[in-house]
């Protein structure tokens, strides 16, 4: 066994740790120094997956790139093969395994196609989809056919490091990427400005007025000033191109690298010979402008992942566990170690680490992140609290009902991850077009070089360079994903979770909007719609009397009457005695010595006597009568109320020319009444789930594109069958939703908001694709005919990408 490393040796590989290095990993309670970020990442991974015993049992340090150079072993450290035994990625031979990986080194949209293409070449991999906005790669493979370490090795061979997703690592990766790209951009900009100072005299001087020795000196100075930009700032383009070629594919970095390399090498040769044109100014400007475009793209990716990142950091990493509750001794434990039945103490301002039930105390919780509810909700003993909610009032004790992995917020995050696991058809088309475009571009550049070599050899090289530079299809590749990322992030910030990628595209084409009734157009909860009083009784007093009789009732109608009484001004709490409940009929009790009944007309008439007065209640309302000895006092009309935004939503879709349909499991009379109130022409009642499904399929068979909106509870089949579907979100049921979109706020008006965003997104995508297409149609022939110099080609290519991104970011402001 190796000796214990010295204080200045890397604990992972044994190499010396550079002075001032800050890389370290806690291993077995001791902070161990690392020599580089690679060793730090590998060591942290080993610890994170519970394999820290590797360091106790190893017989030598980990191999380094220098000790195994020239082999494939250095592409994936052997320690990463420990992932193959990680239970998260284990299954029997009949199942598929899915992993969400964090990919490091993504430079632009070109990387997406390269990574997906490389993984899909591996036998056993069934799906690979990279979300460029969040840098997360979702991979599915057949268990037994391939291992996770094989996938990691395949990615390393094309220049990308990948690890199982971790929110903290992702945040650090974004910061590092931003700092690195910022430094490269600064160096390129500085080089560009300095080179411009040296080439300006050559542009401004008339023929023969610039001394040859001075011209040569300026060329050599420009060469030296261009070197940092080419060697350092342009490194991402050369690395990306080399990775593409090693994978035997043509990524979008290939023409960029060829353009930079050709212009620089041609300029070096001309400088050495002392004759010919030099393009150092074009090279530095092109590198600067392209890096500026990529920096803008990085900022757009950060913004697109903003709402998701806030969710990922909502669950705390640790919790204060009460191991011997009701004893008050607490122990800080990892949140991931909590199991059902544990008790944890939650202080004011802290998030709840897992789903649970309040076991002690009373507080208010902030559910804004989960449901969009802006006002804190009161919670008492016995009330359920979802993980990720924030305790805003008093310290409480929570009894855990689900582990962190199954919490409400974790379920929500899984849905968000699923949202980025595939691409809509329009994005797939753009990816295919861009990949084929690169090959056509290279062939066209070769043909252009051949033509100009025959026609005017002096101009052949700059024209070919301009063609390579001007036509990089970055704008085409960014046109769709940048718009979709901005739109879905904006919707998520509003409480609209787009789970599947086709939602915006399909909703924009929808011809029929089908609504469920209960829980969708209506609140799904009975509420008092009106109160009629008799014999001198006033409404507030009647409500308080009824609430006293219903004080202990769990019946939905009783709770509705109690809630109505709570909303009355100058609330006076009354107490009922000698309560007697007759199931299906009502309640009887004594208040202040007087006997009262609350229930249906027949039950009330036995105490009040005679026939009930005219109630004037609607056909969809349940009438509840309050009576005393010989007197009819009040009639409460209770029904499922319409959502406040139901009318506006229906009117919005009707104004767009879409056919609105109401499907309900309630009887036809109730469905007709709701449809009449909302102005819906087609209403079908008495619809069991099978009939709803059959109706939607019938519409689809006739050529309709159907959007279905339901409560997500008993509408799973029809939600899955619809072309695009929406479910009213409820925190506890998020993970079971079968819809394409979840309305976290529970507001039906959000369907209209999504439709408006879909229309705006499709417009932006069309604008982006049109711009990218027109730009290439105009710019490529112009460069081929020698009308654009290399520097102007660089300006055009970078500007085209920037325009696409800025146009897409407009969607965030909606």
C-alpha angles and dihedrals in degrees: 000000000000120000117260106275119255121248091266096046124095108253090214105046103008096236119136116276111236116244112268094016114153101193113123141145129201107239120179090344095309124106104235122200120235129200099218142004090260093061089043092053093047094046092047090050092051091052094043093057092050097254099120088127086078089079093050094049103037120115097203142014120274114275117258130216090255095055095050102029115154094032130094092239092086091060093072120021108237089236090069088067084077084082088072089070094044107119090221089070101038128106139147121270093265096058137073122237123217127197133180109215132190110227120208123204101037106157105174143333089291089072091061095062093043094051095045092045093050095050094046088057089065114096109244098028108117102178139011124176128169121201104214092197095058099023089231120141120205113202129181124190140166111265111244094021097079138000130228090243088058090056091048090051092050090053092048090054090063094043105266129117117209135186135172107283118276122172095214092050090048092053091049090047092054091050092049092047091050093049094047094047090046091055092047090049091049093050091047092049093048091049091048093052094046094047090050089058091057099043096044094079090053091053094046099042120094120234111292096005096100113079110242093228091051091047090052091048091052091050092052091046090050090050093053092047092049094053096077091051093050098039099040112014096041093047094104091058095049092044091050093047092048091049090051093050092047088054089048094239132113109239125183092258090067098075090040093053091044091051094049093043095046094047093047097045092045089051092048091052091048091049092049093049093042093230137082134047123306126206104192091128091051092048095051093042092049093049092047095047094045092049089048089053091049091047088054089049090051090053089049091051091050092051092045090055094042100101092044092050090053089054093048091055094046096086111074120237092227141027137201103246122202098211095182101030129205079042110088100227109122131198124194108234134170110273089229089063094062117112134186111288097032118127121220133184115232118195125205111281094024124114119237107255096212143002112284151132126266106254098177136010137022126257146141123254133207111228096173094117093051106035106007091243103154099195119071112252121227115241127191136179109306095022118127119239124193121227111259094038114123123235105230104172126029138000113269140176116239125201107213115233099174133027118248093259090061098040124126093253092048089053090050091050091050089055090050090049089051088052090064096041096089141027131234118246094258091056091048089052092052091050092051092046093050094049093051090043092063093058092047090048094053092049090048091049090053091049090048091051091050093049095049092044086060097037102038115351093191091064099039097091099047092044092052090048091051091052092051093047101042098049105050102137096225092121091052092049093046096045097088107026094049092053094044092048093050092046097048092047091050090050092048090053087056093050098262112127112199103204101177127043100232096061100100094041094048097040090056089058096043116129099182128043110199119195130195112218113216111063092002113058087013127046093246090230125098114244135179106259099180142354124212118192132201139191095027096306115144123220098243094052092046090052092051093049091049092047091053090055092046095043095113098031123116093191112122092233091049091051090049091054091047090050090050090053092049089058093056118106118249093021115206116193113222127190126220123209135195091027117191124184124199108195112238093011113059148256135300127195147143122256120184090344095307125111119234138179130202120188146072123345096260093050092046094047091062088067102029097041127217129041121318118257122252108288101187091209122160123258091252095051129098112221118219117189128210115202141163130197105316095344136098105214111173146345121217115204106208123186143144103276125222117252112258092242098041095097094047092049094051091046090050094056094042089053088055090056096250121142111245118206131186120211118184139171089213122095118287094252092060092045091050092050094052091045091051092051091051098039096245112157100201120049126166120189132186089045116160115196090264092056092047090052093048092050093051091047089050090055091048092050088057091055100264123144103221128206112193124200117193142147093258095232107092098004099075095120098049092042090055093046097050119095089240127003142192130203127197102243123236117177098231095049101044096108092053097051114122096192129109091232133030121208100213095186092053090231117140090206088072089074088064090046090053091050090051090049090048091055092047092046094050089049092052092046091051090048091049094047091045091050093047091047096046091045092054093043090054103032101046096054090043090054092044091053090051096250093123123056121214094261093051090046089055091051091051096048094048092043092052092055092045092051091052093050096045090048090052093049089061087077091068090065094059 
